[in-house]
Amino acid sequence: MISNGLIGNYIGLTSLALALSLDAFSLCLAMGMTHPSFKTILRISLNIGLFHALMPFIGIQIGSMLSNQFKSIASISGGAILIFFGFQMILEFFDKRKAREASTLPQGGKLLIFALGLSFDSFSIGLSLGAYGERPLSTCLIFGLVNLILACTGFLIGKKTHRFIGAYGECISGIFLILLGTRMLLLL
């Protein structure tokens, strides 16, 4: 696939990581409109990057023999998680009793489930890359760093656009999560 040399390998893996990180970028862009603190941005982005590094490592170790079976499971699980968080954000937008940042952005166990749901596609790709003999360390570093950087970038851009969109950013974020989750389910 990409293993035509060291540079071709890294370019190919980086391109693949960029393609896989667009969901995380888009979600973080939308969540950034809720005006999170820098600490929250860093915490969520680090979790996204960590899971996008860990999941292909696990996938590479297992290999490509189970890839087709896991692809549909990953899409269903990831889509359902995103739809859940989307509805949660919309409902909490209308519930003025809770503090916005504390209740709408994933924290604790919800953050781990959120990051896991976003990284299922990296697991499936890892299964395929295992069949090509890709080196797990370089793959994991590239996937993790690219997702970390794009998640932070998405948050920061979303946070800046919050000034123009205001409080409706939370509702827009929820709608965006639902649409992205639905897209994942429809692409089975």
C-alpha positions in Angstrom: 0.0 0.0 0.0 2.2 2.9 1.3 5.4 1.0 1.9 7.4 2.3 -1.1 10.1 3.7 1.1 10.4 5.6 4.4 9.3 9.0 3.1 6.4 7.5 1.1 5.4 5.5 4.2 5.3 8.6 6.4 3.5 10.7 3.8 0.9 8.0 3.3 0.4 7.5 7.0 0.1 11.2 7.6 -2.5 11.5 4.7 -4.4 8.7 6.2 -4.3 10.3 9.7 -5.4 13.6 8.3 -8.4 11.9 6.6 -9.3 10.1 9.9 -8.9 13.3 12.0 -11.5 15.3 10.1 -14.3 14.0 12.2 -12.5 15.0 15.4 -11.6 18.4 13.9 -15.3 19.0 12.9 -16.6 17.9 16.3 -14.1 20.0 18.2 -14.8 23.0 15.9 -18.5 22.6 16.9 -17.8 22.0 20.6 -15.4 25.0 20.6 -18.5 27.2 20.1 -19.5 26.4 23.6 -16.5 28.5 24.7 -14.6 25.9 26.7 -11.6 26.8 28.9 -8.1 26.1 27.5 -7.7 23.3 30.1 -10.8 21.6 28.8 -9.6 22.0 25.2 -6.3 20.4 26.1 -7.9 17.6 28.2 -10.3 16.6 25.4 -7.7 17.0 22.6 -5.2 14.8 24.5 -7.8 12.1 25.0 -8.7 12.2 21.3 -5.0 12.0 20.3 -4.3 9.2 22.8 -7.2 7.1 21.6 -6.3 7.7 18.0 -2.8 6.5 18.8 -3.9 3.5 20.9 -6.7 2.1 18.6 -4.6 1.6 15.4 -1.9 0.0 17.6 -4.5 -2.5 18.9 -5.8 -3.0 15.3 -2.3 -3.5 13.9 -1.6 -6.2 16.5 -4.8 -8.0 15.8 -4.3 -7.8 12.0 -6.5 -7.6 9.0 -8.2 -11.0 9.3 -11.1 -9.5 11.3 -11.3 -6.1 9.5 -14.6 -6.6 7.7 -16.4 -7.8 10.8 -15.3 -4.8 12.9 -15.9 -2.2 10.3 -19.7 -2.3 10.7 -19.5 -2.6 14.5 -17.2 0.4 14.6 -19.6 2.5 12.5 -22.6 1.6 14.5 -20.9 2.2 17.9 -19.3 5.4 16.8 -22.4 6.8 15.2 -24.6 5.9 18.2 -22.2 7.6 20.6 -22.1 10.8 18.5 -25.9 10.9 18.2 -26.2 10.4 21.9 -23.8 13.3 22.7 -25.6 15.4 20.1 -29.0 14.9 21.7 -27.5 15.5 25.1 -26.1 18.9 23.9 -29.4 20.0 22.4 -31.4 19.0 25.5 -28.9 20.8 27.8 -29.0 23.9 25.6 -32.7 24.2 26.5 -32.1 23.3 30.2 -30.8 26.6 31.7 -30.3 25.1 35.2 -26.9 23.5 34.4 -23.6 25.2 33.7 -23.0 25.0 30.0 -19.3 23.9 29.9 -19.6 21.5 32.8 -22.6 19.7 31.4 -22.1 19.7 27.6 -18.5 18.9 27.1 -17.6 15.3 27.8 -15.8 14.7 31.1 -14.6 11.7 33.1 -16.0 8.4 31.8 -18.1 10.3 29.2 -14.8 11.7 27.8 -13.3 8.3 27.5 -16.4 6.9 25.7 -16.4 10.0 23.4 -12.8 9.6 22.5 -13.2 5.9 22.0 -16.2 6.4 19.7 -14.2 8.9 17.6 -11.3 6.5 17.3 -13.1 3.3 16.1 -12.3 4.2 12.5 -8.6 4.2 13.5 -9.0 0.7 14.9 -10.4 -0.6 11.6 -7.6 1.1 9.7 -5.1 -0.4 12.1 -6.5 -3.9 11.3 -5.9 -3.2 7.6 -2.4 -1.7 8.2 -1.4 -4.8 10.2 -1.8 -6.9 7.0 0.6 -4.6 5.2 3.2 -4.9 8.0 3.2 -1.2 9.0 5.3 -0.4 12.0 3.0 0.2 15.0 5.1 2.9 16.7 5.4 5.3 13.7 1.7 4.7 12.8 0.5 5.4 16.4 2.7 8.5 16.8 1.5 10.0 13.5 -2.2 9.2 14.1 -2.1 10.5 17.7 -0.2 13.7 16.9 -2.3 14.6 13.9 -5.5 14.0 15.8 -4.3 16.0 18.8 -3.2 18.9 16.6 -6.4 19.0 14.6 -8.7 18.6 17.6 -6.9 21.6 19.3 -7.2 23.6 16.1 -10.9 22.8 15.8 -11.5 23.9 19.4 -9.6 27.1 19.0 -11.4 28.0 15.7 -14.7 27.1 17.2 -14.0 29.2 20.3 -13.2 32.2 18.1 -16.4 31.8 16.1 -18.4 31.7 19.4 -18.4 35.5 19.4 -20.4 35.6 16.2 -22.7 32.7 17.0 -23.2 33.2 20.7 -25.2 30.8 22.9 -26.7 29.0 19.9 -23.2 27.4 19.4 -24.2 24.6 21.8 -27.3 23.8 19.9 -25.5 23.9 16.6 -22.8 21.6 18.1 -25.5 19.1 19.1 -27.1 19.2 15.6 -23.7 18.7 14.1 -22.9 15.7 16.3 -26.3 14.1 15.4 -25.7 14.7 11.6 -22.2 13.2 11.8 -23.4 10.2 13.8 -26.2 9.6 11.4 -23.8 9.8 8.5 -21.6 7.1 10.1 -24.7 4.9 10.5 -25.8 5.4 6.9 -22.4 4.6 5.5 -22.5 1.0 6.7 
